[in-house]
Amino acid sequence: MFDNPIEIYKRINRFAQENGMELNVKTLGESHYEMTVLEKHISSPNVCHGGVVAGFMDSVLGSAAL
């Protein structure tokens, strides 16, 4: 009947798709969001750029609000 809002969010969220982010909802009120740090996220040897971490944090907070 109606699509699951989480599945819609995952399908249309190009930022997450392009940046190695994966949202998994365990139960109502419990989720797990992880991000694979890709080569394009590295700002200096073995260091993820702070803007990438801030972008991930924004995605986590947005999914929690959803």
Secondary structure, DSSP 4 states (H G I P E B T S, - for coil): ----HHHHHHHH-HHHHHTTEEEEEEETTEEEEEEPPPGGGEEETTEE-HHHHHHHHHHHHHHHH-
